[in-house]
Amino acid sequence: MPKKVLVAMSGGVDSSVAALLLKKEGYHVAGVTMCLGIAAEEDSARCCGADAIDDARRVCDQLSIAHYVLDYADQLEEKVIAKFISEYQQGRTPNPCVDCNRHLKFSSLLNKTLGLGFDYLATGHYAAIERKDDRYLLKRPKDRKKDQTYFLYAIPYGKLEHILFPLASLTKEEVKDIAKKEALPVAEKPESQDICFVTQKNYQEFILKRAGAQLPGPIVDRQGKVLGRHRGIVFHTVGQRGGLGISHPTPLYVLSIDPIRNRIVVGEKKELLARGLFADDVNLLAQTWPDEVQAKIRYRKKEALCKVTAASGRLKVIFSEDQEAITPGQSVVFYDDDCVLGGGEIQEVFHGTD
């Protein structure tokens, strides 16, 4: 009997092609769209809104596969949005895509998938899962520019054997070509780049709408000298340059955010450099690690060589070269060449090697 696969379909090109490829490979395929209760704005390319559900259904109709819609609005609110707002209010910069993958797609939805009798959950992520010596490895895809493993490190190791990433060996251009060749109804659909639940102009407006007016406070230098005022700490993130409203001889950047004193600490760009970090909420995907590994501290940041040790229930990371704008709340993800070793959430930044 062919293996049964449930494909998480957002109504976009990637997940649609993933379903197409799996059907061509002989799997018994069905599609599922997570209804997140998001109202898409006109002319916006949003995933998981009403239009996205319709697009996913049209693709499934063309592929002659079943299409299901599951309500995940409450779980999105509880597991992702609540933390998103809380983290910014605490002066941190969250990563909601990691939390969505961790709690919704590869926990709740995957469990639902297996409970319904499917063998696998598949998505349109650009990543790869490889079995080697009775171990499963999360690896980078062929298309390095679209590599999404940074957002997938939190998948529990035991779940990897039940996940398929059909786009692992394809580039984005190849995926788009397949969609056009097969005349999929979403072939020309633009790609969504934004946080799916933020339908306002920016995340600050979203937080203001949800949490109300924010408390203004001082902007200070590292010596505590007041240089200006901020409208609320949620408007700022570490490494930010613009939006400070301060006249200064040299450009100033946000060095840190102090939620207790409700203040923003600023300084010159060179002061953004730090030698290391502590991370917790760690997920390990590999049993053994080299003495030195590569780490990404942001999705668009280049990997940097570092050493990792366990310290008091969390990971201590020391980089070979100082890194700029290490940001609490963001994820640090570790690699050994193409293999994802694991990752965690940045809690603390430190200067020096101690």
Helices and strands as residue ranges (DSSP letters): E 4-8, H 13-24, E 28-35, H 50-63, E 66-71, H 73-76, I 77-81, H 82-89, H 96-99, I 100-109, H 110-115, E 120-122, E 128-132, E 135-139, G 144-146, G 149-151, G 157-162, E 163-164, H 172-181, H 203-211, E 217-220, E 226-230, G 233-235, E 253-258, E 263-267, G 269-272, E 273-284, E 293-296, E 304-311, E 314-324, E 331-336, E 339-350
